[in-house]
Amino acid sequence: MLFKDIQGLDSIKNTLIQSVKNNHVAHAQLFHGNVGSANLALAWAYATYINCEDKQENDSCGKCASCSKMGKLIHPDFHHIFPTATTKKLKKLILSLICLCGVIF
């Protein structure tokens, strides 16, 4: 995901880009908002920009090895963590799927 793929939110995108340019990236970021907002897209675009090997003025290059891995969701330094809801009946199945997918919770 690149910043150019996200409509609007220019001030937020500029703030995130400036944090990288100023070498002032926080150890943790929280992207919070309503369902259907651009929070997840912004987080992916920001992570792509941070890891990009050939950063452009206002976005990631989208072509380097790091951007390619981020685009395929296989970058070794980027981990997805999603909540799951379980019941006593489903707990074993959910844990099996987590182990199978290699997702860390």
Gaussian input, Z-matrix of N, CA and C with variables (Angstrom, degrees):
# hf/3-21g

backbone

0 1
 N
 C     1     B1
 C     2     B2     1     A1
 N     3     B3     2     A2     1     D1
 C     4     B4     3     A3     2     D2
 C     5     B5     4     A4     3     D3
 N     6     B6     5     A5     4     D4
 C     7     B7     6     A6     5     D5
 C     8     B8     7     A7     6     D6
 N     9     B9     8     A8     7     D7
 C    10    B10     9     A9     8     D8
 C    11    B11    10    A10     9     D9
 N    12    B12    11    A11    10    D10
 C    13    B13    12    A12    11    D11
 C    14    B14    13    A13    12    D12
 N    15    B15    14    A14    13    D13
 C    16    B16    15    A15    14    D14
 C    17    B17    16    A16    15    D15
 N    18    B18    17    A17    16    D16
 C    19    B19    18    A18    17    D17
 C    20    B20    19    A19    18    D18
 N    21    B21    20    A20    19    D19
 C    22    B22    21    A21    20    D20
 C    23    B23    22    A22    21    D21
 N    24    B24    23    A23    22    D22
 C    25    B25    24    A24    23    D23
 C    26    B26    25    A25    24    D24
 N    27    B27    26    A26    25    D25
 C    28    B28    27    A27    26    D26
 C    29    B29    28    A28    27    D27
 N    30    B30    29    A29    28    D28
 C    31    B31    30    A30    29    D29
 C    32    B32    31    A31    30    D30
 N    33    B33    32    A32    31    D31
 C    34    B34    33    A33    32    D32
 C    35    B35    34    A34    33    D33
 N    36    B36    35    A35    34    D34
 C    37    B37    36    A36    35    D35
 C    38    B38    37    A37    36    D36
 N    39    B39    38    A38    37    D37
 C    40    B40    39    A39    38    D38
 C    41    B41    40    A40    39    D39
 N    42    B42    41    A41    40    D40
 C    43    B43    42    A42    41    D41
 C    44    B44    43    A43    42    D42
 N    45    B45    44    A44    43    D43
 C    46    B46    45    A45    44    D44
 C    47    B47    46    A46    45    D45
 N    48    B48    47    A47    46    D46
 C    49    B49    48    A48    47    D47
 C    50    B50    49    A49    48    D48
 N    51    B51    50    A50    49    D49
 C    52    B52    51    A51    50    D50
 C    53    B53    52    A52    51    D51
 N    54    B54    53    A53    52    D52
 C    55    B55    54    A54    53    D53
 C    56    B56    55    A55    54    D54
 N    57    B57    56    A56    55    D55
 C    58    B58    57    A57    56    D56
 C    59    B59    58    A58    57    D57
 N    60    B60    59    A59    58    D58
 C    61    B61    60    A60    59    D59
 C    62    B62    61    A61    60    D60
 N    63    B63    62    A62    61    D61
 C    64    B64    63    A63    62    D62
 C    65    B65    64    A64    63    D63
 N    66    B66    65    A65    64    D64
 C    67    B67    66    A66    65    D65
 C    68    B68    67    A67    66    D66
 N    69    B69    68    A68    67    D67
 C    70    B70    69    A69    68    D68
 C    71    B71    70    A70    69    D69
 N    72    B72    71    A71    70    D70
 C    73    B73    72    A72    71    D71
 C    74    B74    73    A73    72    D72
 N    75    B75    74    A74    73    D73
 C    76    B76    75    A75    74    D74
 C    77    B77    76    A76    75    D75
 N    78    B78    77    A77    76    D76
 C    79    B79    78    A78    77    D77
 C    80    B80    79    A79    78    D78
 N    81    B81    80    A80    79    D79
 C    82    B82    81    A81    80    D80
 C    83    B83    82    A82    81    D81
 N    84    B84    83    A83    82    D82
 C    85    B85    84    A84    83    D83
 C    86    B86    85    A85    84    D84
 N    87    B87    86    A86    85    D85
 C    88    B88    87    A87    86    D86
 C    89    B89    88    A88    87    D87
 N    90    B90    89    A89    88    D88
 C    91    B91    90    A90    89    D89
 C    92    B92    91    A91    90    D90
 N    93    B93    92    A92    91    D91
 C    94    B94    93    A93    92    D92
 C    95    B95    94    A94    93    D93
 N    96    B96    95    A95    94    D94
 C    97    B97    96    A96    95    D95
 C    98    B98    97    A97    96    D96
 N    99    B99    98    A98    97    D97
 C   100   B100    99    A99    98    D98
 C   101   B101   100   A100    99    D99
 N   102   B102   101   A101   100   D100
 C   103   B103   102   A102   101   D101
 C   104   B104   103   A103   102   D102
 N   105   B105   104   A104   103   D103
 C   106   B106   105   A105   104   D104
 C   107   B107   106   A106   105   D105
 N   108   B108   107   A107   106   D106
 C   109   B109   108   A108   107   D107
 C   110   B110   109   A109   108   D108
 N   111   B111   110   A110   109   D109
 C   112   B112   111   A111   110   D110
 C   113   B113   112   A112   111   D111
 N   114   B114   113   A113   112   D112
 C   115   B115   114   A114   113   D113
 C   116   B116   115   A115   114   D114
 N   117   B117   116   A116   115   D115
 C   118   B118   117   A117   116   D116
 C   119   B119   118   A118   117   D117
 N   120   B120   119   A119   118   D118
 C   121   B121   120   A120   119   D119
 C   122   B122   121   A121   120   D120
 N   123   B123   122   A122   121   D121
 C   124   B124   123   A123   122   D122
 C   125   B125   124   A124   123   D123
 N   126   B126   125   A125   124   D124
 C   127   B127   126   A126   125   D125
 C   128   B128   127   A127   126   D126
 N   129   B129   128   A128   127   D127
 C   130   B130   129   A129   128   D128
 C   131   B131   130   A130   129   D129
 N   132   B132   131   A131   130   D130
 C   133   B133   132   A132   131   D131
 C   134   B134   133   A133   132   D132
 N   135   B135   134   A134   133   D133
 C   136   B136   135   A135   134   D134
 C   137   B137   136   A136   135   D135
 N   138   B138   137   A137   136   D136
 C   139   B139   138   A138   137   D137
 C   140   B140   139   A139   138   D138
 N   141   B141   140   A140   139   D139
 C   142   B142   141   A141   140   D140
 C   143   B143   142   A142   141   D141
 N   144   B144   143   A143   142   D142
 C   145   B145   144   A144   143   D143
 C   146   B146   145   A145   144   D144
 N   147   B147   146   A146   145   D145
 C   148   B148   147   A147   146   D146
 C   149   B149   148   A148   147   D147
 N   150   B150   149   A149   148   D148
 C   151   B151   150   A150   149   D149
 C   152   B152   151   A151   150   D150
 N   153   B153   152   A152   151   D151
 C   154   B154   153   A153   152   D152
 C   155   B155   154   A154   153   D153
 N   156   B156   155   A155   154   D154
 C   157   B157   156   A156   155   D155
 C   158   B158   157   A157   156   D156
 N   159   B159   158   A158   157   D157
 C   160   B160   159   A159   158   D158
 C   161   B161   160   A160   159   D159
 N   162   B162   161   A161   160   D160
 C   163   B163   162   A162   161   D161
 C   164   B164   163   A163   162   D162
 N   165   B165   164   A164   163   D163
 C   166   B166   165   A165   164   D164
 C   167   B167   166   A166   165   D165
 N   168   B168   167   A167   166   D166
 C   169   B169   168   A168   167   D167
 C   170   B170   169   A169   168   D168
 N   171   B171   170   A170   169   D169
 C   172   B172   171   A171   170   D170
 C   173   B173   172   A172   171   D171
 N   174   B174   173   A173   172   D172
 C   175   B175   174   A174   173   D173
 C   176   B176   175   A175   174   D174
 N   177   B177   176   A176   175   D175
 C   178   B178   177   A177   176   D176
 C   179   B179   178   A178   177   D177
 N   180   B180   179   A179   178   D178
 C   181   B181   180   A180   179   D179
 C   182   B182   181   A181   180   D180
 N   183   B183   182   A182   181   D181
 C   184   B184   183   A183   182   D182
 C   185   B185   184   A184   183   D183
 N   186   B186   185   A185   184   D184
 C   187   B187   186   A186   185   D185
 C   188   B188   187   A187   186   D186
 N   189   B189   188   A188   187   D187
 C   190   B190   189   A189   188   D188
 C   191   B191   190   A190   189   D189
 N   192   B192   191   A191   190   D190
 C   193   B193   192   A192   191   D191
 C   194   B194   193   A193   192   D192
 N   195   B195   194   A194   193   D193
 C   196   B196   195   A195   194   D194
 C   197   B197   196   A196   195   D195
 N   198   B198   197   A197   196   D196
 C   199   B199   198   A198   197   D197
 C   200   B200   199   A199   198   D198
 N   201   B201   200   A200   199   D199
 C   202   B202   201   A201   200   D200
 C   203   B203   202   A202   201   D201
 N   204   B204   203   A203   202   D202
 C   205   B205   204   A204   203   D203
 C   206   B206   205   A205   204   D204
 N   207   B207   206   A206   205   D205
 C   208   B208   207   A207   206   D206
 C   209   B209   208   A208   207   D207
 N   210   B210   209   A209   208   D208
 C   211   B211   210   A210   209   D209
 C   212   B212   211   A211   210   D210
 N   213   B213   212   A212   211   D211
 C   214   B214   213   A213   212   D212
 C   215   B215   214   A214   213   D213
 N   216   B216   215   A215   214   D214
 C   217   B217   216   A216   215   D215
 C   218   B218   217   A217   216   D216
 N   219   B219   218   A218   217   D217
 C   220   B220   219   A219   218   D218
 C   221   B221   220   A220   219   D219
 N   222   B222   221   A221   220   D220
 C   223   B223   222   A222   221   D221
 C   224   B224   223   A223   222   D222
 N   225   B225   224   A224   223   D223
 C   226   B226   225   A225   224   D224
 C   227   B227   226   A226   225   D225
 N   228   B228   227   A227   226   D226
 C   229   B229   228   A228   227   D227
 C   230   B230   229   A229   228   D228
 N   231   B231   230   A230   229   D229
 C   232   B232   231   A231   230   D230
 C   233   B233   232   A232   231   D231
 N   234   B234   233   A233   232   D232
 C   235   B235   234   A234   233   D233
 C   236   B236   235   A235   234   D234
 N   237   B237   236   A236   235   D235
 C   238   B238   237   A237   236   D236
 C   239   B239   238   A238   237   D237
 N   240   B240   239   A239   238   D238
 C   241   B241   240   A240   239   D239
 C   242   B242   241   A241   240   D240
 N   243   B243   242   A242   241   D241
 C   244   B244   243   A243   242   D242
 C   245   B245   244   A244   243   D243
 N   246   B246   245   A245   244   D244
 C   247   B247   246   A246   245   D245
 C   248   B248   247   A247   246   D246
 N   249   B249   248   A248   247   D247
 C   250   B250   249   A249   248   D248
 C   251   B251   250   A250   249   D249
 N   252   B252   251   A251   250   D250
 C   253   B253   252   A252   251   D251
 C   254   B254   253   A253   252   D252
 N   255   B255   254   A254   253   D253
 C   256   B256   255   A255   254   D254
 C   257   B257   256   A256   255   D255
 N   258   B258   257   A257   256   D256
 C   259   B259   258   A258   257   D257
 C   260   B260   259   A259   258   D258
 N   261   B261   260   A260   259   D259
 C   262   B262   261   A261   260   D260
 C   263   B263   262   A262   261   D261
 N   264   B264   263   A263   262   D262
 C   265   B265   264   A264   263   D263
 C   266   B266   265   A265   264   D264
 N   267   B267   266   A266   265   D265
 C   268   B268   267   A267   266   D266
 C   269   B269   268   A268   267   D267
 N   270   B270   269   A269   268   D268
 C   271   B271   270   A270   269   D269
 C   272   B272   271   A271   270   D270
 N   273   B273   272   A272   271   D271
 C   274   B274   273   A273   272   D272
 C   275   B275   274   A274   273   D273
 N   276   B276   275   A275   274   D274
 C   277   B277   276   A276   275   D275
 C   278   B278   277   A277   276   D276
 N   279   B279   278   A278   277   D277
 C   280   B280   279   A279   278   D278
 C   281   B281   280   A280   279   D279
 N   282   B282   281   A281   280   D280
 C   283   B283   282   A282   281   D281
 C   284   B284   283   A283   282   D282
 N   285   B285   284   A284   283   D283
 C   286   B286   285   A285   284   D284
 C   287   B287   286   A286   285   D285
 N   288   B288   287   A287   286   D286
 C   289   B289   288   A288   287   D287
 C   290   B290   289   A289   288   D288
 N   291   B291   290   A290   289   D289
 C   292   B292   291   A291   290   D290
 C   293   B293   292   A292   291   D291
 N   294   B294   293   A293   292   D292
 C   295   B295   294   A294   293   D293
 C   296   B296   295   A295   294   D294
 N   297   B297   296   A296   295   D295
 C   298   B298   297   A297   296   D296
 C   299   B299   298   A298   297   D297
 N   300   B300   299   A299   298   D298
 C   301   B301   300   A300   299   D299
 C   302   B302   301   A301   300   D300
 N   303   B303   302   A302   301   D301
 C   304   B304   303   A303   302   D302
 C   305   B305   304   A304   303   D303
 N   306   B306   305   A305   304   D304
 C   307   B307   306   A306   305   D305
 C   308   B308   307   A307   306   D306
 N   309   B309   308   A308   307   D307
 C   310   B310   309   A309   308   D308
 C   311   B311   310   A310   309   D309
 N   312   B312   311   A311   310   D310
 C   313   B313   312   A312   311   D311
 C   314   B314   313   A313   312   D312

   B1=1.4437
   B2=1.5242
   B3=1.3222
   B4=1.4532
   B5=1.5199
   B6=1.3237
   B7=1.4566
   B8=1.5294
   B9=1.3357
   B10=1.4742
   B11=1.5292
   B12=1.3255
   B13=1.4577
   B14=1.5268
   B15=1.3242
   B16=1.4666
   B17=1.5236
   B18=1.3175
   B19=1.4674
   B20=1.5193
   B21=1.3233
   B22=1.4580
   B23=1.5100
   B24=1.3130
   B25=1.4631
   B26=1.5227
   B27=1.3288
   B28=1.4594
   B29=1.5250
   B30=1.3216
   B31=1.4758
   B32=1.5298
   B33=1.3268
   B34=1.4631
   B35=1.5278
   B36=1.3234
   B37=1.4667
   B38=1.5276
   B39=1.3349
   B40=1.4634
   B41=1.5214
   B42=1.3294
   B43=1.4646
   B44=1.5233
   B45=1.3281
   B46=1.4639
   B47=1.5280
   B48=1.3194
   B49=1.4676
   B50=1.5221
   B51=1.3336
   B52=1.4683
   B53=1.5265
   B54=1.3307
   B55=1.4660
   B56=1.5259
   B57=1.3284
   B58=1.4674
   B59=1.5243
   B60=1.3356
   B61=1.4687
   B62=1.5189
   B63=1.3369
   B64=1.4569
   B65=1.5244
   B66=1.3370
   B67=1.4665
   B68=1.5303
   B69=1.3306
   B70=1.4627
   B71=1.5309
   B72=1.3223
   B73=1.4654
   B74=1.5249
   B75=1.3148
   B76=1.4619
   B77=1.5264
   B78=1.3217
   B79=1.4693
   B80=1.5229
   B81=1.3258
   B82=1.4654
   B83=1.5203
   B84=1.3088
   B85=1.4579
   B86=1.5188
   B87=1.3231
   B88=1.4596
   B89=1.5145
   B90=1.3146
   B91=1.4610
   B92=1.5191
   B93=1.3177
   B94=1.4565
   B95=1.5197
   B96=1.3165
   B97=1.4569
   B98=1.5034
   B99=1.2985
   B100=1.4573
   B101=1.5275
   B102=1.3210
   B103=1.4625
   B104=1.5247
   B105=1.3133
   B106=1.4547
   B107=1.5195
   B108=1.3351
   B109=1.4660
   B110=1.5267
   B111=1.3003
   B112=1.4662
   B113=1.5190
   B114=1.3118
   B115=1.4670
   B116=1.5188
   B117=1.3086
   B118=1.4603
   B119=1.5262
   B120=1.3130
   B121=1.4631
   B122=1.5283
   B123=1.3380
   B124=1.4626
   B125=1.5242
   B126=1.3161
   B127=1.4628
   B128=1.5289
   B129=1.3233
   B130=1.4732
   B131=1.5232
   B132=1.3205
   B133=1.4640
   B134=1.5301
   B135=1.3205
   B136=1.4611
   B137=1.5309
   B138=1.3177
   B139=1.4671
   B140=1.5299
   B141=1.3176
   B142=1.4634
   B143=1.5192
   B144=1.3362
   B145=1.4656
   B146=1.5327
   B147=1.3147
   B148=1.4693
   B149=1.5267
   B150=1.3210
   B151=1.4679
   B152=1.5246
   B153=1.3217
   B154=1.4737
   B155=1.5285
   B156=1.3179
   B157=1.4621
   B158=1.5249
   B159=1.3317
   B160=1.4691
   B161=1.5289
   B162=1.3334
   B163=1.4685
   B164=1.5195
   B165=1.3219
   B166=1.4506
   B167=1.5227
   B168=1.3113
   B169=1.4616
   B170=1.5263
   B171=1.3445
   B172=1.4641
   B173=1.5254
   B174=1.3200
   B175=1.4684
   B176=1.5217
   B177=1.3042
   B178=1.4618
   B179=1.5209
   B180=1.3240
   B181=1.4687
   B182=1.5217
   B183=1.3333
   B184=1.4611
   B185=1.5156
   B186=1.3346
   B187=1.4631
   B188=1.5267
   B189=1.3095
   B190=1.4660
   B191=1.5358
   B192=1.3219
   B193=1.4655
   B194=1.5250
   B195=1.3259
   B196=1.4655
   B197=1.5223
   B198=1.3187
   B199=1.4712
   B200=1.5287
   B201=1.3182
   B202=1.4624
   B203=1.5213
   B204=1.3255
   B205=1.4676
   B206=1.5261
   B207=1.3302
   B208=1.4656
   B209=1.5255
   B210=1.3172
   B211=1.4601
   B212=1.5179
   B213=1.3245
   B214=1.4645
   B215=1.5254
   B216=1.3455
   B217=1.4663
   B218=1.5268
   B219=1.3434
   B220=1.4678
   B221=1.5258
   B222=1.3256
   B223=1.4747
   B224=1.5286
   B225=1.3377
   B226=1.4626
   B227=1.5307
   B228=1.3284
   B229=1.4609
   B230=1.5264
   B231=1.3112
   B232=1.4625
   B233=1.5233
   B234=1.3212
   B235=1.4578
   B236=1.5284
   B237=1.3126
   B238=1.4542
   B239=1.5231
   B240=1.3109
   B241=1.4551
   B242=1.5243
   B243=1.3122
   B244=1.4586
   B245=1.5219
   B246=1.3270
   B247=1.4696
   B248=1.5232
   B249=1.3140
   B250=1.4612
   B251=1.5165
   B252=1.2941
   B253=1.4634
   B254=1.5225
   B255=1.3139
   B256=1.4585
   B257=1.5239
   B258=1.2955
   B259=1.4600
   B260=1.5169
   B261=1.3142
   B262=1.4650
   B263=1.5153
   B264=1.3125
   B265=1.4556
   B266=1.5403
   B267=1.3304
   B268=1.4592
   B269=1.5291
   B270=1.3126
   B271=1.4579
   B272=1.5283
   B273=1.3082
   B274=1.4628
   B275=1.5311
   B276=1.3237
   B277=1.4676
   B278=1.5240
   B279=1.3202
   B280=1.4593
   B281=1.5216
   B282=1.3257
   B283=1.4620
   B284=1.5170
   B285=1.3216
   B286=1.4620
   B287=1.5229
   B288=1.3215
   B289=1.4556
   B290=1.5196
   B291=1.3239
   B292=1.4612
   B293=1.5185
   B294=1.3109
   B295=1.4665
   B296=1.5246
   B297=1.3152
   B298=1.4549
   B299=1.5123
   B300=1.3209
   B301=1.4599
   B302=1.5171
   B303=1.3110
   B304=1.4598
   B305=1.5095
   B306=1.2972
   B307=1.4637
   B308=1.5158
   B309=1.3216
   B310=1.4608
   B311=1.5138
   B312=1.3258
   B313=1.4620
   B314=1.4908
   A1=108.04
   A2=115.58
   A3=121.91
   A4=109.49
   A5=116.73
   A6=120.46
   A7=111.49
   A8=117.19
   A9=119.55
   A10=112.02
   A11=118.17
   A12=122.04
   A13=112.30
   A14=117.14
   A15=121.93
   A16=108.60
   A17=116.53
   A18=121.73
   A19=110.75
   A20=116.85
   A21=121.73
   A22=112.97
   A23=116.77
   A24=125.04
   A25=112.38
   A26=116.51
   A27=120.93
   A28=112.83
   A29=117.69
   A30=119.19
   A31=110.93
   A32=117.10
   A33=120.33
   A34=110.27
   A35=116.19
   A36=119.75
   A37=110.17
   A38=117.58
   A39=120.56
   A40=111.73
   A41=117.46
   A42=121.19
   A43=110.60
   A44=116.99
   A45=120.94
   A46=111.19
   A47=116.85
   A48=121.14
   A49=110.30
   A50=116.97
   A51=120.72
   A52=111.82
   A53=117.11
   A54=118.98
   A55=110.84
   A56=116.72
   A57=120.59
   A58=109.83
   A59=116.68
   A60=120.36
   A61=111.62
   A62=117.41
   A63=121.71
   A64=112.58
   A65=115.57
   A66=121.49
   A67=111.06
   A68=114.69
   A69=121.36
   A70=109.77
   A71=116.16
   A72=121.97
   A73=108.11
   A74=115.88
   A75=120.80
   A76=110.23
   A77=116.09
   A78=120.42
   A79=111.25
   A80=117.59
   A81=121.41
   A82=108.75
   A83=115.83
   A84=121.79
   A85=107.86
   A86=116.56
   A87=121.58
   A88=107.98
   A89=116.23
   A90=122.18
   A91=106.53
   A92=116.70
   A93=121.65
   A94=110.05
   A95=116.29
   A96=120.51
   A97=111.42
   A98=115.22
   A99=121.34
   A100=111.33
   A101=115.02
   A102=120.63
   A103=108.32
   A104=116.21
   A105=120.81
   A106=113.66
   A107=116.90
   A108=118.98
   A109=108.69
   A110=116.25
   A111=120.86
   A112=112.82
   A113=118.47
   A114=120.70
   A115=113.23
   A116=117.37
   A117=120.22
   A118=110.46
   A119=116.90
   A120=120.93
   A121=111.02
   A122=117.11
   A123=120.56
   A124=111.33
   A125=117.14
   A126=120.68
   A127=110.53
   A128=117.07
   A129=120.30
   A130=111.38
   A131=117.16
   A132=120.52
   A133=110.64
   A134=116.75
   A135=121.65
   A136=110.41
   A137=117.10
   A138=121.00
   A139=110.49
   A140=116.78
   A141=120.57
   A142=109.99
   A143=116.61
   A144=120.75
   A145=111.43
   A146=116.97
   A147=120.54
   A148=110.52
   A149=117.30
   A150=121.88
   A151=114.16
   A152=117.87
   A153=121.60
   A154=110.77
   A155=115.59
   A156=121.74
   A157=112.55
   A158=117.79
   A159=122.60
   A160=108.91
   A161=115.80
   A162=120.72
   A163=110.87
   A164=116.61
   A165=123.10
   A166=108.03
   A167=117.80
   A168=121.58
   A169=112.03
   A170=117.34
   A171=120.14
   A172=114.09
   A173=117.43
   A174=119.09
   A175=110.54
   A176=115.37
   A177=121.66
   A178=108.76
   A179=116.60
   A180=119.45
   A181=111.50
   A182=116.72
   A183=120.51
   A184=113.88
   A185=117.50
   A186=120.43
   A187=114.28
   A188=118.04
   A189=120.05
   A190=110.32
   A191=115.97
   A192=120.48
   A193=111.51
   A194=116.49
   A195=120.19
   A196=111.16
   A197=117.68
   A198=121.23
   A199=111.00
   A200=115.80
   A201=119.96
   A202=111.02
   A203=116.63
   A204=120.37
   A205=110.96
   A206=117.41
   A207=120.62
   A208=110.19
   A209=117.27
   A210=121.41
   A211=112.87
   A212=116.01
   A213=121.26
   A214=112.28
   A215=116.51
   A216=123.48
   A217=112.11
   A218=116.46
   A219=120.34
   A220=111.88
   A221=117.99
   A222=120.40
   A223=108.64
   A224=117.88
   A225=120.06
   A226=114.40
   A227=118.07
   A228=120.93
   A229=113.04
   A230=117.45
   A231=121.08
   A232=108.57
   A233=116.38
   A234=121.28
   A235=109.96
   A236=116.25
   A237=122.23
   A238=108.62
   A239=115.70
   A240=120.56
   A241=107.31
   A242=116.23
   A243=121.40
   A244=109.12
   A245=117.08
   A246=118.95
   A247=111.02
   A248=115.71
   A249=120.79
   A250=108.70
   A251=115.59
   A252=121.38
   A253=107.17
   A254=116.30
   A255=119.76
   A256=110.36
   A257=114.16
   A258=122.02
   A259=105.90
   A260=117.73
   A261=119.55
   A262=110.43
   A263=116.57
   A264=121.51
   A265=111.79
   A266=117.06
   A267=121.00
   A268=114.16
   A269=118.63
   A270=121.47
   A271=112.89
   A272=118.28
   A273=121.37
   A274=110.42
   A275=117.78
   A276=121.20
   A277=110.62
   A278=117.71
   A279=121.34
   A280=110.81
   A281=117.58
   A282=120.49
   A283=111.24
   A284=117.61
   A285=120.72
   A286=110.73
   A287=117.07
   A288=120.45
   A289=110.90
   A290=117.38
   A291=120.76
   A292=109.67
   A293=117.89
   A294=121.45
   A295=111.00
   A296=117.28
   A297=121.74
   A298=110.75
   A299=117.65
   A300=121.43
   A301=112.33
   A302=117.34
   A303=119.81
   A304=113.05
   A305=118.10
   A306=121.78
   A307=108.33
   A308=115.55
   A309=120.37
   A310=109.00
   A311=116.32
   A312=121.45
   A313=109.31
   D1=132.86
   D2=177.45
   D3=-113.24
   D4=156.30
   D5=178.63
   D6=-59.03
   D7=-34.84
   D8=-178.14
   D9=-65.97
   D10=-18.57
   D11=179.46
   D12=-81.10
   D13=-7.46
   D14=-177.53
   D15=-104.59
   D16=121.51
   D17=-179.63
   D18=-73.44
   D19=137.31
   D20=175.28
   D21=66.88
   D22=-155.08
   D23=178.51
   D24=54.91
   D25=34.26
   D26=-175.86
   D27=-60.55
   D28=-38.98
   D29=-178.50
   D30=-66.52
   D31=-38.49
   D32=178.39
   D33=-67.72
   D34=-44.10
   D35=178.88
   D36=-61.36
   D37=-42.80
   D38=178.96
   D39=-63.47
   D40=-39.19
   D41=177.96
   D42=-62.13
   D43=-44.20
   D44=179.38
   D45=-64.72
   D46=-42.71
   D47=179.90
   D48=-65.17
   D49=-42.72
   D50=179.78
   D51=-64.42
   D52=-32.95
   D53=178.41
   D54=-62.98
   D55=-35.98
   D56=177.99
   D57=-72.76
   D58=-45.02
   D59=-179.02
   D60=-62.61
   D61=-34.95
   D62=-179.71
   D63=-86.63
   D64=4.88
   D65=-179.28
   D66=54.44
   D67=44.51
   D68=-177.97
   D69=-130.53
   D70=54.79
   D71=-179.86
   D72=-89.87
   D73=124.77
   D74=-179.89
   D75=-67.35
   D76=156.09
   D77=-179.02
   D78=-69.59
   D79=-18.23
   D80=178.66
   D81=-147.50
   D82=147.00
   D83=177.85
   D84=-129.93
   D85=142.11
   D86=176.62
   D87=-119.83
   D88=118.57
   D89=176.89
   D90=-106.52
   D91=108.17
   D92=-173.31
   D93=-124.34
   D94=140.84
   D95=177.30
   D96=178.11
   D97=-175.32
   D98=-178.87
   D99=-70.61
   D100=158.34
   D101=175.01
   D102=-60.42
   D103=133.70
   D104=179.64
   D105=91.37
   D106=-3.28
   D107=177.14
   D108=-78.64
   D109=179.02
   D110=-175.95
   D111=-89.48
   D112=18.83
   D113=-175.31
   D114=-60.13
   D115=-49.45
   D116=-179.03
   D117=-65.69
   D118=-41.40
   D119=178.11
   D120=-62.43
   D121=-42.47
   D122=177.59
   D123=-62.98
   D124=-41.63
   D125=179.39
   D126=-62.45
   D127=-43.65
   D128=178.42
   D129=-65.89
   D130=-42.70
   D131=179.57
   D132=-64.23
   D133=-40.38
   D134=179.11
   D135=-65.01
   D136=-45.75
   D137=178.24
   D138=-63.05
   D139=-38.58
   D140=177.53
   D141=-63.26
   D142=-44.17
   D143=179.90
   D144=-64.06
   D145=-43.10
   D146=179.93
   D147=-60.39
   D148=-41.58
   D149=-175.46
   D150=-87.73
   D151=-8.98
   D152=-176.75
   D153=-60.87
   D154=137.90
   D155=-179.19
   D156=-88.95
   D157=-12.45
   D158=-178.74
   D159=-140.18
   D160=64.25
   D161=-176.43
   D162=-58.87
   D163=136.17
   D164=173.74
   D165=-91.44
   D166=178.92
   D167=-177.30
   D168=-59.32
   D169=-44.38
   D170=-174.68
   D171=-127.28
   D172=15.36
   D173=-178.83
   D174=-169.03
   D175=171.60
   D176=174.04
   D177=-73.21
   D178=161.03
   D179=179.86
   D180=-72.44
   D181=-33.07
   D182=-179.34
   D183=78.47
   D184=2.82
   D185=-174.85
   D186=-124.13
   D187=-23.55
   D188=-175.91
   D189=-69.18
   D190=172.15
   D191=-178.76
   D192=-60.39
   D193=-39.99
   D194=-179.72
   D195=-65.61
   D196=-45.22
   D197=178.82
   D198=-63.50
   D199=-38.30
   D200=178.11
   D201=-63.22
   D202=-43.69
   D203=178.60
   D204=-66.21
   D205=-40.06
   D206=177.75
   D207=-63.51
   D208=-39.31
   D209=178.98
   D210=-64.50
   D211=-29.96
   D212=178.71
   D213=-93.28
   D214=0.29
   D215=-178.64
   D216=60.13
   D217=36.93
   D218=-179.78
   D219=-125.38
   D220=16.75
   D221=-179.95
   D222=-67.11
   D223=129.71
   D224=-175.54
   D225=-67.89
   D226=-17.27
   D227=-179.04
   D228=-99.99
   D229=7.84
   D230=-178.84
   D231=-124.51
   D232=117.75
   D233=-175.88
   D234=-116.95
   D235=134.28
   D236=177.55
   D237=-95.39
   D238=131.18
   D239=177.61
   D240=-127.56
   D241=117.77
   D242=-178.67
   D243=-121.06
   D244=139.82
   D245=177.38
   D246=-71.75
   D247=151.76
   D248=175.26
   D249=-130.13
   D250=150.72
   D251=175.71
   D252=-108.72
   D253=130.69
   D254=-178.76
   D255=-125.52
   D256=160.60
   D257=169.97
   D258=-126.28
   D259=171.21
   D260=178.45
   D261=-58.29
   D262=-36.01
   D263=-177.92
   D264=-72.14
   D265=-35.69
   D266=-175.57
   D267=-95.42
   D268=-8.56
   D269=-173.04
   D270=-56.05
   D271=-46.32
   D272=-178.62
   D273=-64.65
   D274=-41.68
   D275=179.36
   D276=-63.80
   D277=-45.34
   D278=-179.78
   D279=-61.95
   D280=-45.80
   D281=178.86
   D282=-62.65
   D283=-36.08
   D284=177.40
   D285=-65.49
   D286=-41.46
   D287=179.82
   D288=-67.52
   D289=-37.53
   D290=178.16
   D291=-63.05
   D292=-46.08
   D293=179.58
   D294=-65.53
   D295=-38.36
   D296=-179.23
   D297=-65.60
   D298=-40.52
   D299=-177.29
   D300=-82.27
   D301=-13.85
   D302=-178.91
   D303=75.78
   D304=21.68
   D305=-179.51
   D306=-87.33
   D307=137.60
   D308=179.57
   D309=-102.35
   D310=128.40
   D311=177.70
   D312=-117.81

